[in-house]
Amino acid sequence: MATVAGKFVEQEPRPDLLSGTPRANVIDRWIYVFTAASFVAIVLAGFIPDSVEKIELVRTGQRAPFPIVLHMHAALMGTFLLLLVTQTLLAATDRLDVHRRLGRAAMVLAPALVVVGCVLIPTNYYALWGAVQTTAPAERADLQLTVTIWENIMLLQIWIGLAFALFLFIGLKARGASAGLHKRMMILAVAMPLPAGIDRIPWLPSTMPFDPLSAELYVLLAVSPMFVWDVIRNRGVHRAYWIWLGINVPIAIGVNAMWDSPAWHSAARWLMGV
């Protein structure tokens, strides 16, 4: 008869032939640290050159100053990424007591990130929409094209924001009851906003802003080291990936179908109240 505890403790797949080998033990400990650190590298590679360029435009008066909500979003997201790396390091070095205590910070940061993101999307849109209304007619066409691009990006941002919140909820809910689901889902949740950094890396081939396919594929590539090792190690796909893909794939199909469609542009303007 199954015990009560057995209902709540995840039953991991039986070990493969690599179990107990020094190389496997090292990878088991550090694959999550590597994945989290790679997320930080991606964000820095995209945002550092982009931010330097935009700061110079602000300094020379060619661009309006950044809204305060953008600074808040950058600070919160940066803190969350550093928290993810720290948590994976603590787990890899068996400092689980500190890991659990520090994990409480995610319960504060995660809702704050969602709220700030919900404010940032309309803030950026209204600034651009207002510029269209006040600019000279000769320059208005270019700005109107930029508005349609932003409306498409808004579709991607809505998907990312909702999925990020949902996967974090699943990951935090699983802590204690299912360590395997918890650690994977926390990383998979943070993978969702990576397109913001990926799209800013100038040397990467991209389909953006005309098609979101490259953003979707690069996220899959970013989580692939963790996924591939999981498959090799456990001889199967962990349920965290099935949950992640089961939610993301149908949404991705819908996003690609709606991208740059008249119906979506009308819906976006209705959402923004313009």
Backbone as numpy.savetxt, mean C-alpha at the origin, in Angstrom:
# Nx Ny Nz CAx CAy CAz Cx Cy Cz
-10.82 -35.56 19.52 -11.68 -34.36 19.52 -10.79 -33.12 19.52
-11.17 -32.16 18.70 -10.38 -30.93 18.65 -10.53 -30.15 19.94
-9.46 -29.58 20.41 -9.51 -28.76 21.62 -10.06 -27.40 21.28
-10.47 -26.67 22.32 -10.96 -25.31 22.11 -9.86 -24.45 21.53
-8.63 -24.60 22.04 -7.51 -23.81 21.53 -7.26 -24.11 20.07
-7.50 -25.36 19.68 -7.25 -25.74 18.29 -8.12 -25.01 17.30
-9.24 -24.50 17.77 -10.13 -23.76 16.88 -9.54 -22.39 16.52
-8.66 -21.90 17.38 -8.16 -20.55 17.20 -6.71 -20.50 16.77
-5.96 -21.57 16.92 -4.56 -21.60 16.55 -4.43 -22.15 15.14
-3.78 -21.40 14.31 -3.63 -21.78 12.90 -2.81 -23.05 12.77
-3.30 -23.98 11.97 -2.57 -25.19 11.68 -1.74 -24.97 10.41
-0.45 -24.80 10.58 0.43 -24.55 9.44 0.66 -25.85 8.66
0.96 -25.76 7.35 1.27 -26.96 6.58 2.47 -27.69 7.18
2.51 -29.01 6.97 3.63 -29.77 7.54 4.92 -29.33 6.87
6.04 -29.38 7.59 7.31 -28.86 7.09 7.78 -29.59 5.83
8.54 -28.87 5.02 9.11 -29.47 3.83 10.49 -30.04 4.16
11.18 -30.52 3.14 12.47 -31.16 3.35 13.57 -30.18 3.76
13.30 -28.87 3.64 14.29 -27.87 4.04 14.29 -27.63 5.55
13.27 -28.13 6.23 13.13 -27.82 7.65 14.37 -28.22 8.44
14.78 -27.31 9.31 15.92 -27.58 10.16 17.27 -27.25 9.56
17.31 -26.97 8.26 18.58 -26.63 7.63 18.95 -25.19 7.97
20.24 -24.90 8.13 20.64 -23.53 8.50 20.14 -22.48 7.52
20.22 -22.77 6.21 19.80 -21.78 5.21 18.31 -21.49 5.34
17.51 -22.54 5.50 16.06 -22.35 5.61 15.72 -21.56 6.86
16.39 -21.85 7.96 16.11 -21.14 9.20 16.42 -19.65 9.07
17.52 -19.32 8.39 17.89 -17.91 8.19 16.85 -17.21 7.32
16.45 -17.85 6.22 15.47 -17.22 5.33 14.12 -17.07 6.04
13.72 -18.10 6.79 12.47 -18.00 7.55 12.43 -16.77 8.44
13.55 -16.47 9.07 13.61 -15.34 9.98 13.65 -14.00 9.26
14.35 -13.94 8.12 14.68 -12.65 7.53 13.93 -12.31 6.25
13.12 -13.22 5.70 12.41 -12.91 4.46 11.40 -11.78 4.68
10.80 -11.72 5.87 9.82 -10.67 6.15 10.51 -9.33 6.38
11.68 -9.37 7.00 12.47 -8.14 7.17 12.89 -7.61 5.79
13.36 -8.51 4.93 13.77 -8.11 3.58 12.61 -7.48 2.82
11.43 -8.10 2.90 10.27 -7.58 2.17 9.87 -6.20 2.69
9.83 -6.04 4.01 9.46 -4.74 4.59 10.49 -3.68 4.23
11.78 -4.04 4.29 12.84 -3.07 3.94 12.78 -2.70 2.47
12.41 -3.65 1.61 12.30 -3.35 0.18 11.18 -2.36 -0.08
10.11 -2.41 0.73 9.03 -1.43 0.59 9.55 -0.02 0.87
10.36 0.10 1.92 10.95 1.40 2.25 11.83 1.89 1.11
12.64 0.99 0.54 13.52 1.36 -0.57 12.71 1.84 -1.78
11.60 1.17 -2.06 10.74 1.57 -3.19 10.19 2.97 -2.97
9.69 3.22 -1.77 9.10 4.53 -1.46 10.15 5.63 -1.55
11.33 5.38 -1.01 12.40 6.38 -1.07 12.84 6.63 -2.52
12.95 5.56 -3.31 13.38 5.72 -4.70 12.39 6.56 -5.50
11.12 6.48 -5.14 10.12 7.26 -5.86 9.94 8.67 -5.33
9.89 8.79 -4.01 9.50 10.07 -3.41 10.65 11.05 -3.24
11.87 10.58 -3.05 12.97 11.53 -2.84 13.18 12.43 -4.06
13.40 11.87 -5.27 13.58 12.78 -6.42 12.33 13.60 -6.73
11.15 12.99 -6.58 9.91 13.70 -6.86 9.72 14.85 -5.88
10.00 14.62 -4.60 9.83 15.66 -3.59 10.82 16.80 -3.78
12.07 16.44 -4.11 13.08 17.48 -4.34 12.64 18.40 -5.48
12.13 17.80 -6.55 11.68 18.59 -7.70 10.51 19.50 -7.33
9.54 18.95 -6.59 8.36 19.75 -6.24 8.69 20.84 -5.22
9.58 20.55 -4.30 10.00 21.57 -3.33 10.66 22.74 -4.05
11.45 22.45 -5.07 12.09 23.51 -5.85 11.04 24.35 -6.58
9.99 23.69 -7.10 8.92 24.42 -7.77 8.18 25.34 -6.79
7.98 24.85 -5.57 7.35 25.69 -4.55 8.25 26.88 -4.21
9.54 26.60 -4.08 10.50 27.65 -3.71 10.54 28.76 -4.75
10.42 28.39 -6.02 10.50 29.38 -7.10 9.13 29.96 -7.48
8.11 29.58 -6.74 6.79 30.14 -6.98 6.06 29.55 -8.16
6.52 28.41 -8.68 5.86 27.77 -9.82 4.80 26.77 -9.38
4.69 26.56 -8.09 3.73 25.61 -7.55 3.27 26.12 -6.20
1.99 25.88 -5.88 1.47 26.28 -4.57 2.10 25.44 -3.47
2.24 25.99 -2.27 2.79 25.20 -1.15 1.95 23.95 -0.90
2.58 22.92 -0.36 1.88 21.68 -0.05 0.85 21.91 1.05
-0.33 21.33 0.95 -1.31 21.45 2.03 -0.83 20.69 3.26
-1.26 21.11 4.43 -0.82 20.50 5.68 -1.18 19.03 5.73
-2.33 18.65 5.12 -2.76 17.26 5.17 -1.79 16.35 4.41
-1.09 16.91 3.41 -0.09 16.13 2.68 1.11 15.84 3.57
1.54 16.83 4.34 2.63 16.62 5.29 2.24 15.57 6.34
0.99 15.63 6.80 0.51 14.67 7.78 0.51 13.26 7.20
0.05 13.14 5.97 0.02 11.82 5.32 1.43 11.26 5.16
2.37 12.10 4.73 3.75 11.65 4.54 4.36 11.20 5.87
4.10 11.96 6.93 4.66 11.61 8.24 4.07 10.31 8.76
2.76 10.15 8.61 2.11 8.93 9.11 2.53 7.70 8.31
2.59 7.84 6.98 2.97 6.70 6.16 4.42 6.32 6.39
5.28 7.32 6.52 6.69 7.03 6.81 6.85 6.33 8.15
6.11 6.79 9.15 6.16 6.17 10.47 5.66 4.73 10.42
4.61 4.51 9.64 4.04 3.17 9.55 5.02 2.21 8.86
5.69 2.68 7.82 6.69 1.84 7.14 7.84 1.49 8.08
8.32 2.47 8.84 9.39 2.20 9.80 8.92 1.25 10.90
7.66 1.38 11.30 7.11 0.47 12.29 7.08 -0.96 11.75
6.70 -1.11 10.48 6.66 -2.44 9.87 8.04 -3.08 9.86
9.06 -2.32 9.46 10.42 -2.85 9.45 10.87 -3.22 10.86
10.58 -2.34 11.82 10.96 -2.60 13.20 10.29 -3.86 13.74
9.01 -4.02 13.43 8.27 -5.19 13.91 8.82 -6.49 13.32
9.17 -6.47 12.04 9.74 -7.68 11.43 11.11 -7.98 12.02
11.88 -6.94 12.31 13.19 -7.14 12.95 13.04 -7.73 14.35
12.09 -7.22 15.10 11.87 -7.74 16.45 11.44 -9.20 16.41
10.59 -9.55 15.46 10.16 -10.94 15.33 11.33 -11.83 14.90
12.16 -11.34 13.98 13.30 -12.12 13.50 14.33 -12.37 14.58
14.42 -11.47 15.55 15.41 -11.61 16.63 14.79 -12.10 17.94
13.57 -12.66 17.83 12.89 -13.28 18.97 12.58 -12.32 20.11
12.41 -11.06 19.81 12.03 -10.08 20.85 10.52 -9.84 20.77
9.79 -10.93 20.96 8.34 -10.90 20.73 7.59 -10.09 21.78
8.15 -9.98 22.97 7.48 -9.17 23.99 7.44 -7.71 23.58
8.58 -7.21 23.07 8.64 -5.83 22.58 7.77 -5.68 21.33
7.80 -6.69 20.48 6.99 -6.70 19.26 5.50 -6.51 19.59
5.03 -7.23 20.59 3.61 -7.14 20.95 3.27 -5.76 21.53
4.15 -5.25 22.38 3.88 -3.93 22.97 3.89 -2.84 21.90
4.87 -2.89 21.01 4.98 -1.87 19.98 3.84 -1.99 18.97
3.30 -3.19 18.83 2.21 -3.39 17.88 0.98 -2.57 18.19
0.84 -2.14 19.43 -0.31 -1.30 19.78 -0.28 0.02 19.02
0.92 0.46 18.63 1.02 1.72 17.87 0.31 1.62 16.54
0.28 0.41 15.95 -0.39 0.24 14.66 -1.89 0.50 14.78
-2.45 0.23 15.96 -3.88 0.44 16.16 -4.23 1.93 16.21
-3.23 2.77 16.45 -3.44 4.21 16.41 -3.09 4.77 15.03
-1.96 4.32 14.49 -1.50 4.83 13.19 -2.44 4.45 12.05
-2.93 3.21 12.06 -3.75 2.74 10.94 -5.02 3.58 10.75
-5.84 3.80 11.80 -7.02 4.65 11.60 -6.66 6.08 11.21
-5.56 6.59 11.78 -5.13 7.95 11.44 -4.77 8.05 9.96
-4.09 7.03 9.43 -3.73 7.02 8.02 -4.97 7.00 7.13
-5.95 6.20 7.49 -7.18 6.11 6.69 -7.91 7.45 6.69
-8.02 8.07 7.86 -8.73 9.36 7.96 -8.01 10.43 7.16
-6.69 10.51 7.32 -5.91 11.53 6.59 -5.99 11.28 5.09
-5.95 10.01 4.67 -6.08 9.70 3.25 -7.41 10.14 2.68
-8.47 9.97 3.47 -9.81 10.39 3.03 -9.91 11.90 2.89
-9.11 12.63 3.66 -9.08 14.10 3.54 -8.18 14.53 2.39
-7.08 13.81 2.19 -6.10 14.20 1.18 -6.65 14.11 -0.24
-7.43 13.06 -0.53 -7.94 12.87 -1.90 -8.77 14.07 -2.36
-9.81 14.48 -1.62 -10.57 15.66 -2.08 -9.78 16.96 -2.00
-8.83 17.06 -1.05 -8.02 18.29 -0.95 -7.24 18.51 -2.24
-6.58 17.47 -2.72 -5.83 17.58 -3.98 -6.75 17.86 -5.16
-7.90 17.18 -5.16 -8.81 17.35 -6.30 -9.39 18.76 -6.34
-9.81 19.28 -5.20 -10.41 20.61 -5.18 -9.39 21.68 -5.58
-8.13 21.48 -5.19 -7.10 22.45 -5.58 -6.95 22.48 -7.09
-6.96 21.31 -7.72 -6.82 21.24 -9.18 -8.08 21.76 -9.87
-9.23 21.40 -9.34 -10.49 21.85 -9.93 -10.60 23.38 -9.83
-10.19 23.93 -8.71 -10.23 25.38 -8.56 -9.30 26.08 -9.53
-8.14 25.46 -9.80 -7.19 26.05 -10.75 -7.79 26.09 -12.15
-8.56 25.06 -12.51 -9.21 25.03 -13.83 -10.19 26.19 -13.96
-10.93 26.48 -12.89 -11.95 27.53 -12.96 -11.36 28.93 -13.04
-10.13 29.09 -12.53 -9.57 30.44 -12.47 -8.49 30.71 -13.51
-8.06 29.69 -14.23 -6.98 29.87 -15.19 -7.48 30.52 -16.47
-6.55 31.04 -17.26 -6.91 31.67 -18.53 -7.41 30.60 -19.50
-8.35 30.96 -20.40 -8.92 29.98 -21.33 -7.86 29.26 -22.17
-6.78 29.93 -22.51 -5.76 29.31 -23.35 -5.07 28.14 -22.65
-5.01 28.20 -21.33 -4.33 27.14 -20.56 -5.30 26.15 -19.95
-6.59 26.39 -20.11 -7.58 25.58 -19.41 -7.63 24.14 -19.92
-7.41 23.95 -21.22 -7.51 22.60 -21.79 -6.50 21.65 -21.15
-5.27 22.14 -20.95 -4.24 21.28 -20.34 -4.62 20.91 -18.91
-5.15 21.88 -18.16 -5.55 21.60 -16.79 -6.74 20.66 -16.74
-7.65 20.79 -17.69 -8.80 19.88 -17.72 -8.36 18.45 -17.98
-7.33 18.29 -18.83 -6.77 16.96 -19.06 -6.16 16.41 -17.77
-5.49 17.29 -17.02 -4.90 16.88 -15.75 -5.99 16.44 -14.76
-7.13 17.12 -14.79 -8.25 16.74 -13.92 -8.72 15.33 -14.25
-8.85 15.01 -15.53 -9.30 13.65 -15.89 -8.29 12.60 -15.45
-7.00 12.94 -15.55 -5.96 12.01 -15.07 -6.10 11.80 -13.56
-6.31 12.90 -12.83 -6.46 12.80 -11.38 -7.69 12.01 -11.01
-8.76 12.12 -11.79 -9.97 11.34 -11.51 -9.69 9.85 -11.66
-8.90 9.49 -12.66 -8.51 8.08 -12.79 -7.66 7.63 -11.61
-6.69 8.46 -11.23 -5.84 8.12 -10.09 -6.67 8.02 -8.81
-7.71 8.83 -8.71 -8.60 8.77 -7.56 -9.24 7.39 -7.44
-9.58 6.79 -8.57 -10.16 5.45 -8.58 -9.17 4.45 -7.96
-7.91 4.58 -8.35 -6.86 3.72 -7.78 -6.69 4.00 -6.29
-6.74 5.26 -5.90 -6.55 5.63 -4.49 -7.68 5.10 -3.61
-8.91 5.12 -4.13 -10.05 4.60 -3.36 -9.87 3.10 -3.12
-9.47 2.38 -4.18 -9.21 0.95 -4.05 -8.12 0.70 -3.01
-7.02 1.43 -3.13 -5.89 1.24 -2.22 -6.29 1.53 -0.77
-7.00 2.63 -0.57 -7.38 3.02 0.78 -8.30 2.01 1.44
-9.30 1.53 0.72 -10.24 0.56 1.28 -9.55 -0.77 1.55
-8.73 -1.23 0.58 -8.05 -2.51 0.74 -7.02 -2.45 1.87
-6.29 -1.34 1.97 -5.32 -1.14 3.03 -5.98 -1.27 4.40
-7.11 -0.60 4.57 -7.83 -0.64 5.84 -8.34 -2.05 6.14
-8.89 -2.72 5.13 -9.45 -4.06 5.33 -8.37 -5.07 5.68
-7.25 -5.04 4.96 -6.19 -6.02 5.21 -5.52 -5.77 6.56
-5.37 -4.50 6.94 -4.84 -4.21 8.27 -5.77 -4.73 9.36
-7.06 -4.56 9.16 -8.03 -5.07 10.13 -7.91 -6.58 10.28
-7.81 -7.28 9.14 -7.67 -8.75 9.18 -6.38 -9.13 9.89
-5.28 -8.42 9.55 -3.99 -8.72 10.15 -3.97 -8.47 11.65
-4.53 -7.36 12.08 -4.54 -7.04 13.51 -5.49 -7.97 14.26
-6.59 -8.34 13.64 -7.54 -9.25 14.26 -6.92 -10.63 14.47
-6.00 -11.02 13.58 -5.41 -12.36 13.64 -4.28 -12.48 14.64
-3.79 -11.36 15.18 -2.63 -11.45 16.08 -3.00 -12.28 17.29
-2.07 -13.12 17.73 -2.31 -13.99 18.86 -2.99 -15.29 18.46
-4.03 -15.22 17.64 -4.75 -16.42 17.22 -4.07 -17.11 16.05
-3.50 -16.33 15.14 -2.89 -16.92 13.94 -1.69 -16.07 13.54
-0.53 -16.41 14.07 0.68 -15.63 13.80 1.02 -15.61 12.33
0.80 -16.73 11.63 1.12 -16.80 10.21 0.28 -15.85 9.38
-1.02 -15.81 9.66 -1.90 -14.88 8.94 -1.58 -13.45 9.32
-1.31 -13.21 10.59 -1.03 -11.85 11.07 0.18 -11.24 10.37
1.32 -11.94 10.38 2.54 -11.34 9.84 2.46 -11.14 8.34
1.84 -12.09 7.64 1.73 -11.94 6.18 0.75 -10.83 5.81
-0.39 -10.79 6.50 -1.41 -9.81 6.13 -0.97 -8.38 6.44
-0.18 -8.18 7.50 0.31 -6.85 7.79 1.21 -6.35 6.66
2.05 -7.24 6.14 2.94 -6.86 5.03 2.14 -6.66 3.75
1.18 -7.54 3.48 0.37 -7.42 2.26 -0.49 -6.16 2.29
-0.92 -5.75 3.49 -1.68 -4.50 3.60 -0.82 -3.30 3.21
0.42 -3.27 3.71 1.31 -2.15 3.42 1.76 -2.16 1.97
1.68 -3.30 1.30 2.01 -3.35 -0.13 1.02 -2.57 -0.98
-0.21 -2.40 -0.48 -1.25 -1.76 -1.28 -0.90 -0.32 -1.70
-0.35 0.53 -0.80 -0.04 1.91 -1.22 1.24 2.06 -2.02
1.96 0.98 -2.29 3.24 1.10 -2.99 3.16 1.78 -4.36
2.04 1.67 -5.10 2.00 2.38 -6.39 2.31 3.87 -6.30
2.04 4.49 -5.15 2.35 5.92 -5.00 3.84 6.17 -5.14
4.66 5.25 -4.63 6.11 5.38 -4.79 6.60 4.84 -6.12
6.05 3.70 -6.52 6.47 3.05 -7.77 6.26 3.96 -8.97
5.11 4.62 -9.00 4.78 5.47 -10.15 5.70 6.69 -10.26
6.42 7.00 -9.19 7.32 8.16 -9.19 8.77 7.78 -9.51
9.05 6.51 -9.72 10.40 6.09 -10.09 10.56 6.29 -11.59
11.36 7.27 -12.02 11.33 7.69 -13.42 11.84 6.65 -14.41
12.73 5.76 -13.99 13.33 4.82 -14.92 12.55 3.51 -15.08
11.45 3.36 -14.31 10.65 2.15 -14.45 9.67 2.28 -15.61
9.57 1.27 -16.48 8.51 1.28 -17.51 7.14 1.34 -16.83
6.24 2.10 -17.39 4.95 2.28 -16.74 3.84 2.49 -17.76
2.65 2.00 -17.43 1.47 2.26 -18.25 0.65 3.43 -17.70
1.05 3.93 -16.55 0.34 5.05 -15.93 0.65 6.34 -16.68
-0.29 7.29 -16.76 -1.62 7.30 -16.16 -2.71 6.77 -17.09
-2.31 6.17 -18.20 -3.30 5.74 -19.19 -3.93 4.39 -18.85
-3.24 3.62 -18.02 -3.70 2.28 -17.67 -3.07 1.91 -16.33
-3.83 1.32 -15.39 -3.27 1.00 -14.07 -2.52 -0.33 -14.02
-2.38 -1.01 -15.15 -1.82 -2.36 -15.14 -0.43 -2.43 -14.53
0.45 -1.48 -14.90 1.83 -1.54 -14.39 1.85 -1.39 -12.87
1.01 -0.51 -12.31 0.96 -0.35 -10.86 0.56 -1.64 -10.18
-0.40 -2.34 -10.76 -0.87 -3.60 -10.19 0.22 -4.68 -10.26
0.91 -4.76 -11.40 1.93 -5.79 -11.58 3.15 -5.53 -10.71
3.53 -4.27 -10.51 4.70 -3.97 -9.68 4.44 -4.31 -8.21
3.20 -4.17 -7.76 2.87 -4.57 -6.39 3.04 -6.09 -6.24
2.57 -6.84 -7.24 2.77 -8.30 -7.21 4.26 -8.63 -7.17
5.05 -7.90 -7.95 6.49 -8.13 -7.97 7.12 -7.82 -6.61
6.64 -6.78 -5.95 7.20 -6.38 -4.66 6.99 -7.45 -3.58
5.86 -8.15 -3.63 5.59 -9.17 -2.61 6.04 -10.56 -3.05
6.56 -10.69 -4.27 6.90 -12.01 -4.80 8.00 -12.74 -4.03
9.06 -12.06 -3.51 10.06 -12.84 -2.75 9.45 -13.58 -1.56
8.59 -12.89 -0.81 7.93 -13.52 0.33 7.01 -14.65 -0.12
6.26 -14.40 -1.19 5.32 -15.40 -1.70 6.05 -16.64 -2.21
7.09 -16.44 -3.01 7.83 -17.57 -3.58 8.45 -18.43 -2.48
9.06 -17.79 -1.48 9.64 -18.56 -0.39 8.56 -19.34 0.38
7.41 -18.71 0.57 6.30 -19.39 1.25 5.89 -20.65 0.50
5.78 -20.54 -0.81 5.37 -21.69 -1.62 6.41 -22.80 -1.54
7.69 -22.42 -1.65 8.77 -23.41 -1.57 8.78 -24.07 -0.19
8.64 -23.25 0.82 8.79 -23.71 2.20 7.62 -24.57 2.65
6.40 -24.14 2.32 5.20 -24.82 2.81 4.53 -25.70 1.77
5.10 -25.74 0.57 4.56 -26.57 -0.51 3.08 -26.25 -0.77
2.77 -24.98 -0.72 1.40 -24.56 -0.97 1.28 -23.06 -0.78
0.10 -22.53 -1.11 -0.15 -21.10 -0.98 -0.85 -20.84 0.35
-0.24 -20.01 1.18 -0.82 -19.68 2.49 -2.14 -18.95 2.29
-3.06 -19.15 3.21 -4.40 -18.55 3.05 -4.37 -17.03 3.03
-3.32 -16.41 3.60 -3.24 -14.96 3.55 -3.24 -14.47 2.10
-2.53 -15.18 1.22 -2.47 -14.77 -0.19 -3.81 -15.00 -0.89
-4.50 -16.07 -0.51 -5.82 -16.31 -1.11 -6.78 -15.20 -0.72
-6.73 -14.77 0.53 -7.58 -13.66 0.96 -7.22 -12.39 0.19
-5.93 -12.10 0.12 -5.43 -10.89 -0.53 -5.81 -10.87 -2.01
-5.56 -11.97 -2.69 -5.88 -12.04 -4.12 -7.39 -12.14 -4.35
-8.08 -12.86 -3.46 -9.53 -13.01 -3.63 -10.27 -11.70 -3.54
-9.73 -10.76 -2.77 -10.33 -9.43 -2.68 -9.82 -8.52 -3.79
-8.52 -8.58 -4.06 -7.91 -7.64 -5.00 -8.23 -7.93 -6.47
-8.26 -9.19 -6.85 -8.43 -9.50 -8.28 -9.78 -9.00 -8.82
-10.91 -9.29 -8.16 -12.17 -8.74 -8.69 -12.20 -7.21 -8.73
-11.61 -6.58 -7.71 -11.57 -5.11 -7.71 -10.69 -4.61 -8.85
-9.55 -5.26 -9.07 -8.65 -4.85 -10.16 -9.36 -4.94 -11.51
-10.13 -5.98 -11.71 -10.89 -6.12 -12.96 -11.86 -4.96 -13.12
-12.56 -4.63 -12.03 -13.49 -3.51 -12.08 -12.81 -2.18 -12.32
-11.66 -1.96 -11.66 -10.92 -0.71 -11.84 -10.44 -0.56 -13.27
-9.91 -1.64 -13.85 -9.46 -1.58 -15.24 -10.61 -1.33 -16.20
-11.79 -1.88 -15.89 -12.95 -1.66 -16.76 -13.46 -0.23 -16.68
-13.37 0.38 -15.50 -13.88 1.73 -15.29 -12.88 2.81 -15.65
-11.60 2.46 -15.76 -10.54 3.44 -15.96 -10.80 4.32 -17.18
-10.83 5.61 -16.97 -11.00 6.62 -18.02 -12.33 6.50 -18.77
-13.32 5.86 -18.17 -14.63 5.77 -18.80 -15.46 7.01 -18.46
-16.34 7.43 -19.37 -17.21 8.57 -19.06 -18.03 8.35 -17.79
-18.45 7.11 -17.56 -19.25 6.81 -16.37 -18.45 7.08 -15.11
-17.16 6.69 -15.12 -16.36 6.93 -13.93 -16.10 8.42 -13.72
-15.79 9.15 -14.79 -15.53 10.58 -14.64 -16.76 11.30 -14.08
-17.95 10.89 -14.53 -19.19 11.48 -13.98 -19.35 11.12 -12.51
-19.06 9.86 -12.18 -19.18 9.42 -10.79 -18.17 10.14 -9.90
-16.94 10.33 -10.40 -15.91 11.01 -9.62 -16.33 12.44 -9.31
-16.87 13.12 -10.29 -17.30 14.52 -10.07 -18.49 14.60 -9.14
-19.35 13.58 -9.22 -20.46 13.51 -8.28 -19.97 13.29 -6.86
-18.99 12.38 -6.70 -18.41 12.12 -5.38 -17.77 13.38 -4.80
-17.11 14.16 -5.67 -16.44 15.36 -5.22 -17.38 16.57 -5.12
-18.61 16.39 -5.59 -19.58 17.47 -5.50 -19.30 18.65 -6.39
-18.74 18.38 -7.59 -18.44 19.50 -8.52 -19.20 19.30 -9.82
